[in-house]
Amino acid sequence: MTRKALALACLACMTVPVLAQEATTAPGGIVRVLDKITGEATDLELRTGETKSIGQLSITLGECRYPTDNPSGDAYELLTVFYRDTPDPVFQGWMIASAPALSAMDHPRYDVWPLRCITS
């Protein structure tokens, strides 16, 4: 009986629509870069559309979004990362500050992840 009740409860939870969180676009964001060889971590402040280089990486911020009702909340950053002068990016897509492993950059030397949006 308890398995049936648990199954019904789970089914009921899956049928409830998920409410989308409203997001606001920020003028910029902060990204942390870790050089795994030297152990050095550096924070880069980027404006939307801006590209900065650190070590052998070039990082471009396409957009930074944050929850409208919580400006200090989770940041979502659209990043493009190039290594050296390669024509194809080593990463291109969205990263989430609270869960960077969901969409991680796979690189043997560098880790890159978003920290927060710049709201002013």
C-alpha positions in Angstrom: 0.0 0.0 0.0 2.8 2.5 0.8 4.5 1.9 -2.5 1.3 2.7 -4.3 0.8 5.9 -2.3 4.4 6.9 -2.9 4.0 6.3 -6.6 0.8 8.4 -6.7 2.5 11.2 -4.8 5.5 11.2 -7.3 3.1 11.2 -10.2 1.2 14.1 -8.8 4.4 16.1 -8.4 5.4 15.5 -12.0 2.1 16.8 -13.3 2.4 20.1 -11.5 3.7 22.7 -14.0 7.1 24.1 -13.2 7.1 27.9 -12.9 9.9 29.6 -14.8 12.0 32.0 -12.9 12.0 35.5 -14.3 15.5 36.7 -15.2 17.0 40.1 -15.7 20.0 40.7 -18.0 22.9 42.4 -16.4 25.5 44.7 -18.0 28.3 42.4 -17.1 29.6 39.5 -15.0 32.5 38.1 -13.1 34.3 34.9 -14.1 36.9 33.0 -12.2 39.7 31.3 -14.0 41.9 28.6 -12.4 45.3 27.7 -13.8 45.5 24.0 -12.7 49.3 23.9 -13.2 50.2 27.0 -11.2 47.2 26.9 -8.8 46.5 30.6 -9.5 42.9 31.7 -9.5 42.0 35.0 -11.1 38.6 36.8 -11.2 37.8 38.7 -14.5 35.2 41.4 -14.6 33.7 41.4 -18.1 31.0 43.7 -19.7 28.6 42.1 -22.2 30.4 41.6 -25.5 33.8 42.2 -23.9 36.8 39.8 -24.4 39.7 39.5 -22.0 42.7 37.3 -22.1 44.4 35.5 -19.3 47.2 33.1 -19.7 46.5 31.3 -23.0 42.7 31.8 -22.8 40.5 34.5 -24.4 37.1 34.7 -22.7 34.1 36.6 -24.1 30.9 37.3 -22.1 27.9 37.1 -24.3 25.3 37.7 -21.6 24.8 37.5 -17.9 21.4 36.9 -16.3 20.2 36.7 -12.7 16.9 36.1 -11.0 14.8 39.3 -11.1 13.6 38.9 -7.5 17.1 38.1 -6.2 19.9 40.1 -7.7 22.6 38.4 -5.6 21.2 35.0 -6.6 22.4 32.6 -9.2 24.2 33.9 -12.2 23.8 32.4 -15.7 26.6 33.4 -18.1 26.9 32.9 -21.8 30.6 32.4 -22.4 32.9 31.7 -25.4 36.4 30.6 -24.5 39.3 30.2 -26.9 42.6 28.5 -26.2 45.7 30.1 -27.8 44.9 30.9 -31.4 42.7 28.0 -32.2 39.8 28.7 -34.6 37.3 26.7 -32.6 36.3 27.6 -29.1 37.1 25.1 -26.3 33.8 26.2 -24.7 30.8 28.0 -26.0 27.5 28.0 -24.0 25.8 28.8 -20.8 27.3 28.2 -17.4 25.4 28.4 -14.1 27.3 29.8 -11.1 25.7 27.5 -8.6 26.3 24.4 -10.8 29.2 25.0 -13.1 29.7 21.2 -13.6 26.4 21.0 -15.5 28.0 22.7 -18.4 31.7 22.6 -17.7 34.7 23.5 -19.9 36.8 20.4 -20.4 40.4 21.6 -20.5 43.6 20.0 -19.1 45.0 23.2 -17.8 42.2 25.7 -17.1 38.9 25.7 -15.3 36.5 28.6 -15.9 33.3 29.2 -14.0 30.9 32.2 -13.5 30.6 33.8 -10.1 28.0 36.5 -10.3 26.5 39.2 -12.5 27.4 42.9 -12.2 24.1 44.7 -11.5 25.3 48.3 -11.7 
